[in-house]
């Protein structure tokens, strides 16, 4: 749990910038600055953690943190306009005040299990947000990790998130990028095909490696056999679950998957752990 | 150091009458017309009979409302644009005075101890816990629907109580169980209660009830995939009455409400019986089917909770048995689960 005396009260933040990420305008990245200087400077999180975004009067929603803790002074959240809270958020202008409650949950073990390993990041659609945080973090500590491979797919080129950064990563040679779209599109010279098929083709080696896989359930379902074929074990594969949440603290009961709370025990679990749970996500 | 004293009827009534002038005091009373027992606020016209000899029967609603008010303001804010602190959420800042719950049954008192486990770090629940003094009363008669012993309680249990009024061969006795109870008595003495000390309570080493140990040993997925769930769920109409009446159902929802330029963030009781409980904004629902929701309620009480905290999340009050409109009997579910 974070160091707020009352964990139900969000920190006040100002929307410092808004970037429309996708061609359909359904995804925006909000750059948020915590108003209290002390809290802003002491903020720390692990890639993969989330926070409750609060629009007072509308409520709260759990959103993954898209910025890396190495990016100081602000937080990034890439939000899909899908429910009442996210719709309200999308309507807010730069300079508006909202709330952030977090960081919550457990992120990817970037400082333990991931150290010294090759990292394979597999993402589909807008589940890429906390994986952006992860890649930025890995790059800031490049010497601590082996090869970094990214397999990332979206429906169309215009639905890819963080397009400028993707280009930078690819050109720098620090990340082996396999960016794919579902079908041919004008102006697209990259890979075409679904993430599972691309994963099978790239066939990342499992030796001394971990994979983080985030995306729609259908993508995850078909990506798993692709990894299994090349010898990946369930303990090496990290998934991030999401469920409806209210408190984010493991109390309110909404997000449980059998005996675990996605908010408190997750959202990051190994595939081995998920396999032992009821399918309630 | 004495832990209990004998008191006579007159002293007890006098004490309670004194408490009423200082605090809000609540105790179970039977409605003259309907015969239903409700926990009601004590007023000047005290029903001495109902205090001396507690009404029989489980009160209609549990005492969880005193710890999780329905609804509870958890923050206030302003949405007035000109307000420098608009959209900043602040603690409600409500002053909480001591409340006294009198003649509380062992099952209901025990529910407070069980709920304290998931709410150990919840500032609102903890504040309510601190302000509340529970004066318990052992059960003289059980009902056809209650089963506290099956789930680790006892009609004479004192878990969760601060003070207890006991019946002895020659009258009543007042026993102190917690430091909070001792402090309360020091400030509000009853008869010769001045030097009373809390009875040493068994700490930690308390053995878990058999049912909890049994469930802990069972395989999670074997219980989850047991064949009886559709049969149990079939009659259920997902009304949620069981979860609202249950003293140990503690799930909640958080909602904002705005009137004019003033807003509050509220927390309400919620129920895993409702499809909305788990509905994602995308439309996906991990427990969209009734059988999944019914299973979740029982699995939470008898498997998930014991795996996490030890005891089962049920005190055997029988309210859900009594008031289920389709007669789902939690005791039958327990025995089916035990047989897995």
HADDOCK unambig.tbl for C-alpha pairs under 7 A between the chains (distance, minus, plus):
assign (segid A and resid 6 and name CA) (segid B and resid 123 and name CA) 6.40 0.50 0.50
assign (segid A and resid 9 and name CA) (segid B and resid 89 and name CA) 6.33 0.50 0.50
assign (segid A and resid 9 and name CA) (segid B and resid 90 and name CA) 6.98 0.50 0.50
assign (segid A and resid 10 and name CA) (segid B and resid 89 and name CA) 6.85 0.50 0.50
assign (segid A and resid 12 and name CA) (segid B and resid 88 and name CA) 6.01 0.50 0.50
assign (segid A and resid 56 and name CA) (segid B and resid 87 and name CA) 5.64 0.50 0.50
assign (segid A and resid 57 and name CA) (segid B and resid 256 and name CA) 5.11 0.50 0.50
assign (segid A and resid 57 and name CA) (segid B and resid 257 and name CA) 6.06 0.50 0.50
assign (segid A and resid 57 and name CA) (segid B and resid 258 and name CA) 5.94 0.50 0.50
assign (segid A and resid 57 and name CA) (segid B and resid 263 and name CA) 6.32 0.50 0.50
assign (segid A and resid 58 and name CA) (segid B and resid 256 and name CA) 5.89 0.50 0.50
assign (segid A and resid 59 and name CA) (segid B and resid 255 and name CA) 5.92 0.50 0.50
assign (segid A and resid 59 and name CA) (segid B and resid 256 and name CA) 5.45 0.50 0.50
assign (segid A and resid 82 and name CA) (segid B and resid 281 and name CA) 6.09 0.50 0.50
assign (segid A and resid 82 and name CA) (segid B and resid 282 and name CA) 6.42 0.50 0.50
assign (segid A and resid 83 and name CA) (segid B and resid 281 and name CA) 4.96 0.50 0.50
assign (segid A and resid 97 and name CA) (segid B and resid 87 and name CA) 6.36 0.50 0.50
assign (segid A and resid 98 and name CA) (segid B and resid 87 and name CA) 6.51 0.50 0.50
assign (segid A and resid 243 and name CA) (segid B and resid 280 and name CA) 6.77 0.50 0.50
assign (segid A and resid 244 and name CA) (segid B and resid 278 and name CA) 5.57 0.50 0.50
assign (segid A and resid 244 and name CA) (segid B and resid 279 and name CA) 6.52 0.50 0.50
assign (segid A and resid 244 and name CA) (segid B and resid 280 and name CA) 5.50 0.50 0.50
assign (segid A and resid 246 and name CA) (segid B and resid 253 and name CA) 6.28 0.50 0.50
assign (segid A and resid 246 and name CA) (segid B and resid 254 and name CA) 6.22 0.50 0.50
assign (segid A and resid 251 and name CA) (segid B and resid 118 and name CA) 6.01 0.50 0.50
assign (segid A and resid 251 and name CA) (segid B and resid 119 and name CA) 6.73 0.50 0.50
assign (segid A and resid 252 and name CA) (segid B and resid 251 and name CA) 4.61 0.50 0.50
assign (segid A and resid 252 and name CA) (segid B and resid 252 and name CA) 4.97 0.50 0.50
assign (segid A and resid 252 and name CA) (segid B and resid 253 and name CA) 6.93 0.50 0.50
assign (segid A and resid 253 and name CA) (segid B and resid 251 and name CA) 5.16 0.50 0.50
assign (segid A and resid 254 and name CA) (segid B and resid 277 and name CA) 6.20 0.50 0.50
assign (segid A and resid 254 and name CA) (segid B and resid 278 and name CA) 6.00 0.50 0.50
assign (segid A and resid 255 and name CA) (segid B and resid 278 and name CA) 7.00 0.50 0.50
assign (segid A and resid 258 and name CA) (segid B and resid 304 and name CA) 6.78 0.50 0.50
assign (segid A and resid 259 and name CA) (segid B and resid 304 and name CA) 4.50 0.50 0.50
assign (segid A and resid 278 and name CA) (segid B and resid 221 and name CA) 6.74 0.50 0.50
assign (segid A and resid 280 and name CA) (segid B and resid 286 and name CA) 4.76 0.50 0.50
assign (segid A and resid 280 and name CA) (segid B and resid 287 and name CA) 6.45 0.50 0.50
assign (segid A and resid 281 and name CA) (segid B and resid 286 and name CA) 4.96 0.50 0.50
